[in-house]
Amino acid sequence: MTEPKRGFEPAEFARRLARAQRMMTEAGFDALVFTTPHNIRWATGFESQFWESPTRPWFVVLPREGGPIAVIPEIAAPQMAATWVEDIRTWPSPRPADDGTALLAGVLEGLPRRFGRTGWELGREMALRMPVSQFLDLRGRLRGIDCADAGALIWAIRMVKTEAEIGHIRHICTIACDAYDRVPDLVHAGMTEREAARALRIELARLGADSTPFLPAIAGPGGVAQIVCGPNDRVIAPGDVLFFDTGSTFDGYWCDFDRNYAVGQIPDAALRAHEAMWRATEAGIAAARPGATTDDVHRAMAAIIDAAGSLGNNVGRLGHGLGMQLTEPPSHMPGDGTVLTEGMVLTIEPGIEYAPGRMIVHEENLVVRAGPPDLLTRRAPREMPRIG
Amino acid sequence: MTEPKRGFEPAEFARRLARAQRMMTEAGFDALVFTTPHNIRWATGFESQFWESPTRPWFVVLPREGGPIAVIPEIAAPQMAATWVEDIRTWPSPRPADDGTALLAGVLEGLPRRFGRTGWELGREMALRMPVSQFLDLRGRLRGIDCADAGALIWAIRMVKTEAEIGHIRHICTIACDAYDRVPDLVHAGMTEREAARALRIELARLGADSTPFLPAIAGPGGVAQIVCGPNDRVIAPGDVLFFDTGSTFDGYWCDFDRNYAVGQIPDAALRAHEAMWRATEAGIAAARPGATTDDVHRAMAAIIDAAGSLGNNVGRLGHGLGMQLTEPPSHMPGDGTVLTEGMVLTIEPGIEYAPGRMIVHEENLVVRAGPPDLLTRRAPREMPRIG
């Protein structure tokens, strides 16, 4: 497996910025202000694990014209200087009395004003990475500059991926496919969920994943009761369905897909539910065409899930966007209404609770193309693989 | 190495809540509202890797009297029901038109009112995990209930750890010590920083770390230029200092400490800087007594760092709090002014830039006790270990 080149060319960032600038002009913003790791990395290429420390706020301003302006703690200046960003302003952080507020206000006040409005990460499926009290203070201090919600615009910008981004997502999907293929060699009845998760975590690292922030490993008789917590200390037993899901990363891009394994002999009803979810996935993949909506993709899967005797679904949607985060907009659900376009990377994720507390969930990752979608994952086998 | 029991007893959570309730009464809050993974887990024990998905907001309300109230997406109800929390309200999320706002408003309006004020995660070193636009909408909707910043109170509550929490931190510190001890067997000149990081990442998982979100691995001739980014593709070469830092976790609790390795023969100036940082660490450890301030701890280290010929320091502090996050308040720095008390878990982290672009940074983790502090890490060797 050839690893894609890490990072992106300055020309790629310049194209991202130019597109963002066109879209922010249409939406009436003089600038976007990014505070979160994903948006800052998307715009600058700046990578750091130091985001785990909540101590210091960081800002990157994308003005409507000109290059990005990084307004960041001194501690990160050497590495920001290694990106394509040329305009870097720093302050000695932490500095409780003023952790970058005055410096950022000065930058925003110095920008050309056409709309009198800056766009911030205030909307759905996002959280501002700075103290809200600091944001409110800054907002109150700026004269003639509105600090508005640019959530919908930011997601519209990030929802369509470049070919270079798609190459990164494809690579981590391939690593996870290879790791899942090794599960029958690594995991067997008698191990705990936690031991199974550890074995897969080590295999993912060995095969080249940078990190594995998301790795539920859940086993239950004939299916699982939930899919978001675990692993726990439950011992994997014959008759179980073992459910693995992983969001692992390569160079800042995620996969997000699951696989199911039959532990010895499992009930026929579980095998039938698995077969139905395999067919629902096929229908979801087939529906993911440019011009279709996320509602259409949902409908294609829901018809098969309902026909298979679903008791309901507490997940609330049947897949979502994917890229620099485990989940991104849009959502395959009634009323979402997003029109698919080429370059969107999506998960197809049908699930069924075929009996109380017994869920089977499938998931694949794809990119929307002019014709049929381009699968980024190797399709799960139609028959559930068995482990001993 | 015996693994501590995962999770905590209901009695432990009840004690945490009772202390928080006393402190919120003193501070004049009718309730605290938590939206972030760490605070929610601290109060409830609820654990999930699903926090990686930014789609759904979550809320846990700690009223001034009575048990916690979880206001959460349906998808998480089965697992929240397995915690000590008895009052769980859910809505079908994602639901863009109202993602929990009305439900949460109803809960807050139903609480007994003494101060007319609820406390939120709005302050320093924290970021609200919900869309700010949703927060502002809720704040505008509540009549007679202020949504105020409770940042300082929340950090005061979390800053002092229980013995059970300390046991968890000690365990992950021991795992990381054992992994660092193996570095001379795992890493050698000719590997890239990235390969070195991968080897340590696998070793940490093998020894029992649940996850390793933070693992810079940086090599530079005689020292490193920065300590927050990397690993990169640099090939580790004789004459380098190889710097590893890790925040790894066990059951939701972090270690945060580093180690330095000499690759073959390194300059005498680097060895002298290392020796000075070892002594600065000793001084920092000795200063961490109840009644001392974080300024005192800083001063004890800074004297030795300055005497060793420091060119400056872009980190801005010489250590910090540690627990459910990689870094937590307080900060060892002038003006922080936090008075140390028993049960605080702290890092001692002196650093020096002894020549331009050549930094040496040390770090240990400890808990403040009535007498001398209790080291959670095995002290780094006074002489830098060598790798071939």
Interface residues (C-beta under 8 A of the other chain):
Chain A: R6 E47 S48 Q49 F50 E52 S53 P54 T55 P73 E74 I75 A76 A77 P78 Q79 P92 S93 P94 R95 P96 D99 W120 E121 L122 G123 R124 E125 M126 A127 L128 R129 M130 P131 V132 S133 F135 D149 G151 R198 R201 I202 A205 R206 S211 T212 P213 F214 L215 P216 A225 Q226 V228 C229 D233 G247 N314 V315 G316 R317 H320 Q325 L326 T327 E328 S331 M333 G335 D336
Chain B: R6 E47 S48 Q49 F50 E52 S53 P54 T55 P73 E74 I75 A76 A77 P78 Q79 P92 S93 P94 R95 P96 D99 W120 E121 L122 G123 R124 E125 M126 A127 L128 R129 M130 P131 V132 S133 F135 D149 G151 R198 R201 I202 A205 R206 S211 T212 P213 F214 L215 P216 A225 Q226 V228 C229 D233 G247 N314 V315 G316 R317 H320 Q325 L326 T327 E328 S331 M333 G335 D336
